């Protein structure tokens, strides 16, 4: 974790934490860094936040001032920037988005030429330039000054790529899409319409202030009601930059990332296309997923929380499917990052090829009740390694046996210990979470509010 760049880019409230000056300097550095041996080509995408426009212009100004050409995809998804960068020989890509955060936040995510998150050492160099550690950079002059290029064609090629992945027409399928008033608004409906679905769309009218506002994957209850009201076959909800997808079955029941991993993993395994018969999950995946996998002989890996860690494991081991409960799902044959619209297409492939409803495809997974509570502490490491806390965790694990599990971990971004229990009932979860939190408090480890 750097000073400005966290696990998901440089993010914060627009013009408070993340300013236009920051964006300009990010552009200045990247234009210079990639332009030392040739004229740099860098592609920029943005979500629908009002502040995305000023950051787009500031980044473009910095890039062109350093001599780079800036290609503007305009409103598009994070995975589309990743796709365009790696398929069209750009030096890097930049996505302006704060994902599922409220409209007043924004972020700058830098993507390398392979379509992955930019290496930490490059982000550190950008931070040093922002802070004046590396001194001033030369400005381009005369014919060396860069230009901006309208590159909506790149987004259109990405849409064509998505459409090309479908194995069957979606004719006669009634599908609901919740575009979160975000990036998916410019893409999702076009894809499903082209594939023949009868498409019903909500939260598809962004005004710069309504992104993620009571809609999208973080407010899935809206789509649940919509699917039931319209009697749809399935629904898909995206987040602000459309790199995650949460589905809803025909009964209005949530199909989260764990269920997507199960149904897609099982289908790929039956097809002989699941490398190592293994899916990659994080430690937050539900115990019910693992028990269902055990029954069908599907193996699984566990990583730390974060799609970055999932992807690293997949690349290191050649796995093709991985993701998070939150709906970041990576199909590495087709993408280098979580892609919400791609995920919905892969779910549709399973529905169409197996000729089964979404509810039927997920019925073998019994999701265990899960309770997560955060405790603000004075020192995370001290709290986590406290002998009395460790004893309490061991006692809970022993009491739960194979019918549940406890996970206690440090937050990566806050002075917080997260205590999570999965068990047969909500009451058992509550009892055991409080049991551990009581010990943390009794040991004097909780921060004074």
C-alpha positions in Angstrom: 0.0 0.0 0.0 1.5 3.3 -1.1 0.8 6.8 0.1 -1.8 7.5 -2.6 -2.3 4.2 -4.4 -4.1 1.5 -2.5 -5.2 -1.9 -3.6 -7.6 -0.4 -6.1 -5.8 2.7 -7.3 -5.7 6.3 -6.1 -9.2 6.8 -4.6 -10.9 9.4 -2.4 -13.3 12.3 -2.4 -13.0 14.4 -5.6 -11.2 17.7 -5.1 -10.6 16.9 -1.4 -8.5 13.7 -1.3 -8.0 13.3 -5.1 -7.5 16.6 -6.9 -7.2 17.8 -10.4 -3.5 18.6 -9.6 -3.0 15.0 -8.7 -4.5 13.8 -11.9 -2.4 16.2 -14.0 0.8 14.9 -12.3 -0.2 11.3 -12.8 -0.6 12.1 -16.5 2.6 14.0 -16.7 4.6 11.2 -15.1 3.0 8.4 -17.2 3.5 10.4 -20.4 7.1 10.9 -19.6 7.8 7.4 -18.2 6.4 5.5 -21.2 7.6 8.1 -23.7 11.4 7.9 -23.2 12.1 5.7 -26.2 9.0 6.3 -28.4 5.8 8.4 -28.5 3.6 6.9 -25.7 0.1 5.8 -26.5 -2.2 5.8 -23.4 -5.9 5.1 -23.3 -8.3 6.6 -20.8 -11.8 5.4 -19.8 -14.2 6.9 -17.2 -17.4 6.2 -15.4 -20.4 8.5 -15.1 -19.5 10.5 -12.0 -19.6 14.3 -12.6 -16.0 14.6 -11.5 -14.8 12.1 -14.0 -14.8 14.7 -16.8 -12.4 17.1 -15.0 -10.1 14.2 -14.1 -10.2 13.0 -17.8 -9.2 16.4 -19.0 -6.5 16.8 -16.3 -5.0 13.4 -17.1 -5.1 14.2 -20.9 -3.4 17.6 -20.3 -0.6 16.0 -18.3 -0.1 13.2 -20.8 0.0 15.5 -23.8 2.2 18.0 -22.0 4.7 15.1 -21.6 4.5 14.2 -25.2 2.1 11.2 -25.1 -1.0 10.7 -27.2 -4.2 10.3 -25.1 -6.9 8.1 -26.6 -10.3 8.7 -25.0 -12.8 5.9 -24.7 -15.2 8.2 -22.8 -17.8 6.5 -20.5 -16.9 2.8 -20.4 -16.1 -0.1 -18.0 -12.9 -0.9 -16.2 -12.6 -4.3 -18.0 -13.0 -2.6 -21.4 -9.9 -0.5 -20.7 -8.0 -3.6 -19.7 -9.2 -5.3 -23.0 -8.3 -2.4 -25.2 -4.8 -1.9 -23.6 -3.8 -5.5 -24.1 -5.3 -6.1 -27.6 -4.4 -2.8 -29.2 -0.7 -2.2 -28.2 -1.1 0.7 -25.8 1.6 1.4 -23.3 -0.9 1.6 -20.5 -4.5 2.4 -19.6 -6.1 4.7 -17.1 -9.6 4.2 -15.6 -11.3 7.0 -13.8 -13.7 5.5 -11.3 -14.4 4.9 -7.6 -16.3 1.6 -8.4 -19.1 1.1 -5.9 -18.3 4.2 -3.8 -20.8 7.2 -3.7 -20.8 9.8 -6.6 -18.6 12.3 -4.7 -15.7 9.9 -4.6 -13.5 9.2 -7.6 -10.4 7.3 -8.4 -7.5 6.7 -10.8 -6.6 3.2 -11.6 -3.5 2.5 -13.8 -3.5 -0.6 -16.0 -0.3 -2.0 -17.5 0.0 -3.1 -21.2 -0.9 -6.7 -20.3 -4.3 -5.5 -18.9 -3.3 -6.0 -15.2 -3.1 -3.6 -12.4 0.0 -1.5 -12.8 3.1 -2.7 -10.9 3.6 -1.3 -7.4 7.0 0.0 -8.2 5.6 2.2 -11.0 2.9 3.5 -8.7 5.6 4.4 -6.2 7.4 6.4 -8.8 4.2 8.3 -9.6 3.8 9.1 -5.9 7.4 10.3 -5.6 6.8 12.7 -8.6 3.5 13.9 -7.0 5.4 14.7 -3.8 8.2 16.5 -5.6 10.8 13.8 -4.6 12.0 13.2 -8.2 12.0 16.9 -9.3 10.4 18.4 -12.4 10.0 16.5 -15.7 10.7 18.1 -19.1 7.8 19.4 -21.1 7.3 18.3 -24.6 7.8 21.1 -27.2 6.9 21.8 -30.8 5.9 18.7 -32.8 6.7 16.5 -29.7 3.6 17.8 -27.9 0.9 15.0 -27.7 -2.7 15.1 -28.8 -6.0 13.6 -27.7 -7.9 11.2 -29.9 -11.5 10.2 -29.7 -11.4 6.5 -29.4 -15.0 5.4 -29.0 -14.1 2.8 -31.6 -12.1 0.9 -29.0 -15.2 0.6 -26.7 -17.2 -0.6 -29.7 -14.6 -3.3 -30.4 -14.9 -4.4 -26.8 -18.7 -4.7 -27.2 -18.1 -6.8 -30.3 -15.7 -9.0 -28.4 -18.4 -9.6 -25.7 -21.0 -10.5 -28.2 -18.7 -12.9 -30.0 -18.3 -14.9 -26.8 -21.9 -16.0 -26.6 -22.4 -19.7 -27.6 -26.2 -19.3 -28.3 -28.8 -16.8 -29.0 -30.7 -15.5 -25.9 -34.0 -15.4 -27.9 -37.1 -15.7 -25.7 -35.1 -15.1 -22.5 -36.4 -12.3 -20.4 -33.5 -10.6 -18.7 -33.3 -7.7 -16.2 -30.2 -5.5 -16.1 -29.4 -3.0 -13.3 -26.7 -0.8 -14.6 -26.1 1.2 -11.4 -26.3 4.4 -13.4 -22.7 3.8 -14.1 -20.3 2.4 -16.7 -22.5 -0.5 -17.8 -25.1 2.0 -19.0 -23.2 2.5 -22.2 -22.6 -1.2 -22.9 -24.8 -3.8 -21.2 -28.1 -3.3 -23.0 -26.5 -3.2 -26.4 -24.8 -6.6 -25.8 -28.0 -8.4 -24.5 -30.1 -6.8 -27.2 -27.7 -7.9 -29.9 -27.9 -11.5 -28.6 -31.7 -11.5 -28.9 -32.7 -11.2 -25.3 -35.9 -9.4 -24.2 -34.1 -6.9 -22.1 -35.6 -4.9 -19.2 -33.2 -2.2 -17.9 -33.3 -0.1 -14.7 -30.8 2.5 -13.3 -29.6 3.2 -16.8 -30.0 7.0 -16.8 -26.8 8.5 -15.3 -26.8 12.2 -14.4 -23.4 12.3 -12.7 -24.8 12.2 -9.2 -26.9 9.0 -9.1 -24.2 6.3 -9.7 -24.7 3.5 -7.2 -27.5 5.4 -5.5 -30.0 2.8 -4.3 -29.1 0.7 -7.3 -26.6 -1.8 -8.7 -24.8 -4.7 -7.1 -24.6 -3.0 -3.7 -28.4 -2.5 -3.6 -29.4 -5.8 -5.0 -32.9 -5.7 -3.4 -34.0 -3.3 -6.2 -33.3 -5.8 -8.9 -34.8 -8.6 -6.8 -38.1 -6.9 -6.7 -37.9 -5.9 -10.4 -37.2 -9.5 -11.5 -40.2 -10.8 -9.5 -42.5 -8.0 -10.6 -41.7 -8.5 -14.3 -41.5 -12.3 -14.0 -38.1 -12.4 -15.6 -35.8 -15.4 -16.2 -32.8 -13.8 -14.5 -31.4 -10.4 -13.6 -27.8 -9.0 -13.4 -26.7 -6.0 -11.4 -23.4 -4.3 -11.9 -21.4 -1.8 -9.8 -20.2 1.6 -10.9 -17.4 0.6 -13.2 -19.0 -2.8 -14.1 -16.1 -5.0 -13.0 -18.5 -7.0 -10.7 -21.8 -8.7 -11.2 -24.4 -10.0 -8.7 -27.2 -12.1 -10.3 -30.8 -12.7 -9.3 -32.6 -15.9 -10.2 -36.2 -16.2 -11.5 -37.5 -16.3 -7.9 -35.8 -13.1 -6.9 -33.1 -14.9 -4.9 -29.5 -13.5 -4.9 -26.9 -15.4 -6.8 -23.6 -14.0 -5.4 -20.0 -14.6 -6.5 -19.8 -17.9 -4.6 -22.8 -19.3 -6.4 -21.5 -18.1 -9.7 -18.1 -19.8 -9.1 -19.9 -23.0 -8.3 -22.3 -23.1 -11.2 -19.7 -22.0 -13.8 -17.0 -24.1 -12.3 -19.2 -27.2 -12.3 -20.2 -26.5 -15.9 -16.6 -26.0 -17.1 -15.5 -29.1 -15.2 -18.2 -31.2 -17.0 -16.9 -29.7 -20.3 -13.3 -30.6 -19.4 -12.4 -26.9 -19.5 -11.7 -26.3 -15.8 -7.9 -26.4 -15.5 -7.0 -28.7 -12.6 -10.7 -29.0 -11.8 -10.0 -26.1 -9.5 -11.6 -22.7 -8.8 -9.8 -19.9 -6.9 -11.7 -18.3 -4.0 -10.8 -15.9 -1.1 -11.0 -16.7 2.6 -14.4 -14.9 2.7 -16.1 -17.5 0.4 -18.9 -19.3 2.2 -18.4 -22.7 3.8 -21.4 -23.9 1.8 -19.5 -23.4 -1.4 -16.7 -25.6 -0.2 -19.0 -28.4 1.0 -20.8 -28.3 -2.4 -17.5 -28.5 -4.2 -16.4 -31.4 -2.1 -19.5 -33.4 -3.1 -18.8 -33.1 -6.9 -15.0 -33.4 -6.7 -14.3 -29.8 -7.6 -11.1 -28.5 -5.9 -10.5 -25.0 -4.7 -7.7 -22.6 -3.7 -8.1 -19.9 -1.1 -6.3 -16.5 -1.2 -6.4 -13.3 0.8 -9.3 -10.9 0.2 -8.9 -9.0 -3.1 -9.3 -9.9 -6.8 -5.6 -9.0 -7.2 -4.7 -12.0 -5.1 -7.2 -14.2 -6.9 -5.7 -13.3 -10.2 -2.1 -13.8 -9.0 -3.0 -17.3 -7.9 -4.7 -18.1 -11.2 -1.8 -16.9 -13.3 0.8 -18.7 -11.1 -1.1 -22.0 -11.4 -2.8 -21.8 -14.8 -6.3 -21.8 -13.4 -9.1 -20.4 -15.5 -11.9 -19.4 -13.0 -11.7 -17.5 -9.7 -13.3 -14.7 -7.9 -14.9 -13.2 -4.8 -18.3 -13.4 -3.0 -18.8 -9.7 -3.9 -19.1 -10.6 -7.6 -15.6 -9.9 -8.9 -15.3 -13.0 -11.1 -12.3 -13.6 -13.4 -12.5 -15.8 -16.5 -8.9 -15.8 -17.4 -9.4 -17.2 -20.9 -11.3 -14.0 -21.8 -10.2 -11.3 -19.4 -7.4 -10.2 -17.0 -9.7 -8.6 -14.5 -13.2 -9.0 -13.0 -15.8 -8.2 -15.7 -19.4 -7.9 -14.7 -20.9 -8.0 -18.2 -18.7 -10.9 -19.2 -19.7 -12.7 -16.0 -23.4 -12.3 -16.9 -22.7 -13.7 -20.3 -20.9 -16.8 -18.9 -23.9 -17.4 -16.5 -26.2 -17.2 -19.5 -24.1 -19.7 -21.4 -24.6 -22.2 -18.5 -28.3 -21.5 -18.4 -28.7 -21.9 -22.2 -26.4 -25.0 -22.6 -27.7 -26.9 -19.6 -31.3 -25.8 -20.3 -31.9 -25.2 -16.6 -33.1 -22.2 -14.6 -30.6 -20.2 -12.5 -32.3 -21.4 -9.3 -31.9 -25.1 -10.4 -28.2 -24.6 -11.2 -27.5 -23.2 -7.7 -29.7 -25.5 -5.7 -27.0 -27.8 -4.5 -25.2 -25.1 -2.6 -26.5 -24.5 1.0 -25.2 -21.1 1.9 -24.4 -20.9 5.6 -25.5 -17.8 7.6 -22.5 -15.5 8.0 -21.9 -12.7 10.4 -19.1 -10.2 10.2 -18.4 -7.5 12.8 -15.6 -5.0 12.8 -13.8 -4.0 16.0 -11.7 -0.7 15.9 -8.5 -1.4 17.8 -5.4 0.6 18.9 -3.1 -1.8 17.1 -4.2 -4.6 14.7 -1.1 -6.8 15.0 -1.2 -6.7 18.8 -4.9 -7.5 18.9 -4.6 -10.3 16.4 -1.6 -12.0 18.3 -3.0 -11.5 21.8 -2.9 -15.0 23.5 -6.4 -14.6 25.1 -7.9 -13.6 21.7 -6.2 -16.5 20.0 -7.5 -18.9 22.7 -11.0 -17.5 22.2 -10.8 -18.1 18.4 -9.5 -21.7 19.0 -12.4 -22.3 21.4 -14.9 -21.1 18.8 -13.3 -23.2 16.0 -13.5 -26.3 18.3 -17.1 -25.7 19.2 -18.1 -25.2 15.5 -16.2 -28.3 14.3 -17.1 -29.1 10.6 -20.4 -27.3 10.9 -19.0 -23.8 10.7 -15.9 -21.8 10.8 -14.4 -18.6 12.3 -12.1 -16.1 10.5 -10.4 -13.3 12.3 -8.3 -11.0 10.2 -6.8 -7.5 10.0 -8.3 -4.9 7.7 -6.0 -3.8 5.0 -7.1 -0.2 5.1 -8.4 0.6 8.6 -7.3 0.1 12.2 -9.9 -2.7 12.4 -10.1 -6.4 13.3 -12.8 -8.3 11.4 -14.4 -11.2 13.2 -16.5 -13.5 10.9 -18.4 -16.6 11.8 -20.3 -19.0 9.6 -22.6 -21.5 11.2 -25.9 -23.4 10.9 -28.0 -20.5 12.3 -27.8 -16.7 12.7 -28.0 -17.1 16.5 -24.9 -19.4 16.6 -23.0 -16.9 14.5 -24.0 -14.0 16.7 -23.1 -15.9 19.9 -19.6 -16.8 18.7 -18.7 -13.4 17.1 -19.7 -11.7 20.4 -17.6 -14.3 22.3 -14.4 -13.2 20.6 -15.3 -9.5 20.6 -15.9 -9.7 24.4 -12.3 -11.0 24.8 -10.9 -8.2 22.6 -12.6 -5.7 24.8 -11.7 -7.4 28.1 -8.0 -7.3 27.1 -8.2 -3.6 26.6 -7.4 -3.8 22.9 -10.4 -1.8 21.6 -9.8 1.7 20.5 -11.5 4.4 22.6 -14.3 5.9 20.5 
